[in-house]
Amino acid sequence: MSVVARFEIRYTQFLDPHGKAQKELPEFAANADQMARMYRFMRLTRVFDQRCINLQRTGQVGTIASSRGHEAAQIGVAAVMQPEDVMAPSYREHGAAIWRGVRMSQLLAVWGGDERGHNWDGPRHDFPYCVPIATQCLHAAGAALALKMRGQASCAVAFCGDGATSEGAFYEALNAAGAMQLPVVFLVTNNRYAISMPVEGQTAAGTLAQKAIAAGIPGEQVDGNDVVAVRHRCEQALRKARSGGGPSLLEALSYRLSDHTTADDATRYRPDAEVEAARLREPLRRARRLMEERFGWTEEQEQALTEELEAEVEAEVEAYLSAPKPQIEEIFEHQFGNMPPMLAAQREIARKYPAPGHG
Ligand SMILES: Cc1ncc(C[n+]2csc(CCOP(=O)(O)OP(=O)(O)O)c2C)c(N)n1
């Protein structure tokens, strides 16, 4: 027998779990403004996230999928996306969405069951949050095909989780992207669990990155808690996609520092010691250490930032809570160009029986 194919999966990390640089950092990491902006959005994502959970616990939003622990994997990518690029998120990309201009009050509306939230202030071509696992990968591949056909030098970015890589839609999207050399980047955040199912229970593959190889796409791993590594490798992948170099897949190794959603209790399936160990590797500590070491970030600046972000989040919460409730007939809208008579009749019935507090 002879060997007809070989592959290797590379891994990139710049900051160790304590935030110490392991090797020379890429050029952007020397730019104080850029790093401060990224750090600010990572912190904002965390503050918003905690406030969302409090709102859920007090019955003011429905269910919330937390992004705690995913901040570097989201901001590292968002920071190198251009407005013309297309984002296809899952349901956990609050940080990336906020970076792209979505208002926190709009995200709260989405989680509060008000679809008007998806009519958001981010780029109009971005996709809404996607709950059916992995289908957003197909949407991203489709958008990338459109970009390619139009000759636009932009790319699509699909965000998905480790669980999504066990879905048919994921493999179909990768296959199409490879076969047509589409300008799309798949960012797989491996947070170790698909609800209660650990990665080892879903796949015998040693890495998720290698799933790309079968589709003829380069796949690699990055430390998903290291915002410098995520940004650096994503920058290369996005540039390549925009300039006709084809698709890429990045597996960002991270950990979900929260329950799957507010409807979950992760203590039932995750050992405390594992969660504690993950806390020591989390992304914000590292980014803060980098800010302290490279740019003299002080405790006073940290305090001031916290106060500023809390006020910003509070204003958005207020905007969400004081927004007029949707009218009952709005659930019938935006489904058909011409509403079928049966639906129109149902709308009439609904108008007669408005839900309490809904007009
Ligand atoms: C097609 C489909 N199957 C099942 C579900 C139920 N479900 C919701 S979240 C989830 C796990 C997803 O895990 P992963 O892709 O790792 O993303 P994470 O939530 O960890 O970010 C499942 C199975 C769904 N939403 N869609």
The ligand as a Gaussian input file, in Angstrom:
#p B3LYP/6-31G(d) Opt

LIG

1 1
 C      -31.521000      20.897000      13.723000
 C      -31.591000      21.006000      15.212000
 N      -31.490000      19.897000      15.971000
 C      -31.519000      19.984000      17.312000
 C      -31.685000      21.206000      17.920000
 C      -31.714000      21.317000      19.453000
 N      -30.478000      21.959000      19.909000
 C      -30.467000      23.237000      20.292000
 S      -28.948000      23.758000      20.742000
 C      -28.270000      22.240000      20.456000
 C      -26.798000      21.981000      20.701000
 C      -25.928000      22.780000      19.818000
 O      -24.609000      22.632000      20.208000
 P      -23.423000      23.360000      19.489000
 O      -23.590000      23.306000      18.003000
 O      -22.160000      22.801000      20.033000
 O      -23.579000      24.896000      19.884000
 P      -23.559000      25.591000      21.315000
 O      -24.994000      25.714000      21.746000
 O      -22.755000      24.756000      22.238000
 O      -22.960000      26.925000      21.090000
 C      -29.241000      21.346000      20.019000
 C      -28.989000      19.924000      19.688000
 C      -31.802000      22.348000      17.091000
 N      -31.907000      23.568000      17.606000
 N      -31.723000      22.221000      15.751000

